[in-house]
Amino acid sequence: MRTHSNNMLVFGITLGCFLAIYVAIGSLASSMNFKIEIIQHISDLYVTYNYQQTLLANLQKILIGALWAFADGFLVGSSLVWLYQHFDAGKSH
């Protein structure tokens, strides 16, 4: 059972880090005037993460967005692994 908990934790952290890096890089690219519309949509989803065009005003918002993305990815990733293990447990034996 300990392996199942480790799998949930590892996948949650991995997905959280991936989403946090994605939001941070996308936000930096958007602040350098690259047209990345997904960042505008992400800013609508995460509380206190407002999309802005200027880099200096955006650094704090990038950190906030990355933290929200990490939390989102961790919760979704851990939940997906838990669901997979929960429903697959009866089939493997």
Secondary structure, DSSP 8 states (H G I E B T S, - for coil): -HHHHHHHHHHHHHHHHHHHHHHHHHHHHHHTT---HHHHHHHHHSTT----S-HHHHHHHHHHHHHHHHHHHHHHHHHHHHHHHHHHHHHH-
